[in-house]
Amino acid sequence: MSATSVQLALSLGSNINRYRHIRAGIDALQQHFGAVRCSPVYESAAVGFAGSAFLNMIVLVQSASSLAEVNRVLKQIEDDNGRDRNSPKFSARTLDIDVVTYADIAGVLEGITLPRPELFKNAFVLLPLVDLLPQQQVPGLQQSYSELWASQGARGQQLTQVPFDFKR
């Protein structure tokens, strides 16, 4: 990795053919970024609409690409997995991949708010980060992911860790 590469935390979620699409997302991320570090996979209820439960996780990657370029890659991976861009914001998804953190940046970068606001709203984003980076400081805060979890917890959201075979 070059000296200019940074760590990114990416959230993956799916509630349509969940296991297949999460595996496909991980495979595509490995092909593009190389090594990936995966959190446990959690099942959670759909947020914002009545629908099937989601599988969610966080994947850590390293990249020297700009945030805009990373975002283009993620949108292409989603599209390659049948993402319907005409569906409502809160609806079923084959695959949803979002940048949660980019290095230790807090604020707006290339039109994207970092860390992603869902980190502070959804347990299915925060808990996998606790699993991967318990002592790392949350960008823009004076607390670690573990400390944030201890202060906010699941916020009444039900999460269930599910067995997941990362190989096909």
Residue pairs with C-beta under 8 A, 6 or more apart in sequence:
1 62
1 64
2 64
4 64
5 62
5 63
5 64
6 62
6 63
6 64
6 102
6 103
7 60
7 61
7 62
7 101
7 103
8 60
8 61
8 62
8 63
8 70
8 99
8 100
8 101
8 102
8 103
9 58
9 59
9 60
9 99
9 100
9 101
9 129
9 132
9 133
10 29
10 58
10 59
10 60
10 61
10 74
10 97
10 98
10 99
10 100
11 56
11 57
11 58
11 96
11 97
11 98
11 100
11 116
11 118
11 124
11 125
11 128
12 22
12 25
12 26
12 56
12 57
12 58
12 59
12 95
12 96
12 97
13 54
13 55
13 56
13 57
13 93
13 95
13 96
13 124
14 21
14 22
14 25
14 54
14 55
14 93
14 94
14 95
14 96
15 46
15 51
15 52
15 53
15 54
15 55
15 92
15 93
16 52
16 82
16 92
16 93
16 94
17 94
18 54
18 55
19 55
19 164
21 81
21 82
21 94
21 95
22 41
22 55
22 57
22 95
22 164
23 166
23 168
24 80
24 81
24 95
25 59
25 77
25 81
25 95
25 97
26 36
26 38
26 59
26 166
27 168
28 77
28 80
28 81
29 36
29 59
29 61
29 77
29 97
30 36
32 73
32 77
33 61
33 62
33 63
34 61
34 62
35 61
35 62
36 59
36 60
36 61
37 59
37 60
37 61
37 132
38 57
38 58
38 59
38 60
38 166
39 57
39 58
39 59
39 128
39 129
39 131
39 132
40 57
40 128
40 131
40 161
40 164
41 55
41 56
41 57
41 161
41 162
41 164
42 55
42 56
42 57
42 124
42 127
42 128
42 159
42 160
42 161
42 162
43 53
43 54
43 55
43 56
43 159
43 160
43 161
43 162
44 53
44 54
44 56
44 122
44 123
44 124
44 157
44 158
44 159
44 160
45 53
45 54
45 157
45 158
46 52
46 53
46 54
46 90
46 92
47 90
47 122
48 89
48 90
49 88
49 90
49 91
49 92
51 91
51 92
52 92
54 93
54 124
55 162
55 164
56 124
56 125
56 128
57 128
57 164
58 100
58 125
58 128
58 129
58 131
58 132
60 132
60 133
63 70
65 73
66 110
67 99
67 102
67 109
67 110
67 112
68 110
68 111
70 99
70 102
71 99
71 110
71 112
74 97
74 98
74 99
75 83
77 95
77 97
78 94
78 95
78 96
78 97
79 85
81 94
81 95
82 94
82 95
83 93
83 94
83 95
83 96
84 94
98 116
98 118
99 112
99 114
99 116
100 115
100 116
100 118
100 119
100 125
100 129
101 114
101 115
101 116
101 119
101 139
102 109
102 112
102 114
103 139
104 137
104 139
105 114
105 139
106 114
106 115
106 139
106 140
106 141
107 113
107 114
107 140
108 114
114 139
115 138
115 139
115 140
116 125
118 125
119 125
119 126
119 129
119 138
120 126
120 148
120 152
121 155
122 157
123 153
123 154
123 155
123 157
123 159
124 157
124 159
126 145
126 148
126 149
126 152
127 149
127 154
127 159
129 145
130 145
130 146
130 149
133 144
133 145
134 144
134 145
134 146
135 144
135 145
135 146
136 144
136 145
137 143
137 144
138 144
138 145
138 148
141 148
143 151
